[in-house]
């Protein structure tokens, strides 16, 4: 379990708790639970289903690699031939800048200074091509459960107009996932969470992301988020006021 301390309206203490077995009823005013293995009803919370793909790192590297689609294995090998290298990134500020540049191209919500609250539980990796950072991944790690979860992934893919460069970056992303799996396995982690799966989506862009995640094999898992009802109501009212 990982607990990240935050706040509501900047003054009210609030926690985001990841991977808890069962949410605590007495926390329904001050905590939300992400990806809990529990599925029952708990008063004070709104339960939402959350699907994700998980790669089992307890098996050998050769075994989980055998679960990759043939094209993914080929792309990984091509990335190595391209000269792509993968390393750790120690600068959270650098990741935020990189991600926010990516978010602009996809009209996604940017990361703020609140992301620093995750810093003690983060692992950041990156792929480099021709001396330039081209892909970055940020992971949430749970040392007790031996689980890592992809929180954010960003690339320079949409910033490149050259078809060949875009192809290299796409391959670099696959290589980085593979190298990350190998690294976390070496560190003793047992589960590699690809960070969500848009189950039965009709959205074309989300379906493409699903296909990318499916290309690594793994198991589709259903977990649940538990959101305090009062916080849900507050967020709803806040949106109405903004409109």
Long-range contacts (C-beta under 8 A, 24 or more apart in sequence): 1-142, 1-144, 1-145, 2-121, 2-140, 2-141, 2-142, 4-117, 4-118, 4-121, 5-117, 6-114, 6-117, 8-231, 8-234, 14-231, 18-140, 18-142, 18-149, 19-142, 19-145, 19-147, 19-149, 23-226, 28-228, 28-229, 28-230, 29-228, 29-230, 30-228, 31-228, 32-225, 32-226, 32-227, 32-228, 32-231, 33-224, 33-225, 33-226, 34-225, 35-149, 35-193, 35-223, 35-224, 35-225, 36-223, 36-224, 36-225, 36-226, 37-223, 38-224, 38-226, 39-222, 39-224, 42-226, 44-228, 44-229, 44-230, 45-226, 45-227, 45-228, 45-229, 46-226, 46-227, 46-228, 46-229, 46-232, 47-224, 47-225, 47-226, 47-227, 48-224, 48-225, 48-226, 48-227, 49-199, 49-222, 49-223, 49-224, 49-225, 50-196, 50-222, 50-223, 50-224, 50-225, 51-196, 51-197, 51-198, 51-199, 51-220, 51-221, 51-222, 51-223, 52-149, 52-193, 52-194, 52-195, 52-196, 52-197, 52-220, 52-221, 52-223, 53-193, 53-194, 53-197, 53-213, 53-214, 53-216, 53-218, 53-219, 53-220, 53-221, 54-191, 54-192, 54-193, 54-194, 54-218, 54-219, 54-221, 55-181, 55-191, 55-192, 55-194, 55-216, 55-217, 55-218, 56-190, 56-191, 56-218, 56-219, 57-181, 57-184, 57-185, 57-189, 57-190, 57-191, 57-192, 58-190, 61-181, 61-182, 61-185, 64-181, 64-217, 65-178, 67-216, 67-217, 67-218, 68-178, 68-215, 68-216, 68-217, 69-214, 69-215, 69-216, 69-217, 71-215, 72-174, 72-215, 72-216, 75-170, 75-171, 75-174, 75-175, 76-171, 76-174, 76-175, 76-178, 78-171, 79-127, 79-168, 79-171, 79-172, 79-174, 79-175, 80-175, 82-129, 82-168, 82-171, 82-172, 83-129, 83-130, 84-127, 84-128, 84-129, 84-134, 84-168, 84-171, 84-172, 84-175, 85-127, 85-128, 86-125, 86-126, 86-127, 86-128, 86-175, 86-176, 86-179, 86-180, 87-125, 87-126, 87-128, 88-123, 88-124, 88-125, 88-126, 89-124, 89-125, 89-126, 89-133, 89-136, 90-124, 91-124, 92-116, 92-119, 92-122, 92-124, 95-124, 95-136, 95-138, 95-152, 95-154, 98-133, 98-136, 98-154, 99-136, 99-138, 99-152, 99-154, 101-154, 101-156, 101-159, 102-154, 102-155, 102-156, 102-158, 103-154, 105-158, 105-159, 106-158, 111-152, 118-151, 122-151, 123-148, 123-184, 125-176, 125-179, 125-180, 125-183, 126-176, 127-172, 127-173, 127-175, 127-176, 129-168, 129-169, 129-172, 132-156, 134-168, 134-169, 134-172, 135-169, 135-172, 135-173, 135-176, 137-176, 137-177, 137-180, 139-180, 139-184, 141-189, 145-191, 146-188, 146-189, 146-190, 146-191, 147-189, 147-190, 147-191, 147-193, 148-180, 148-184, 148-189, 148-191, 148-192, 148-193, 149-193, 149-195, 150-193, 150-194, 150-195, 151-195, 153-195, 174-215, 177-216, 192-218, 194-218
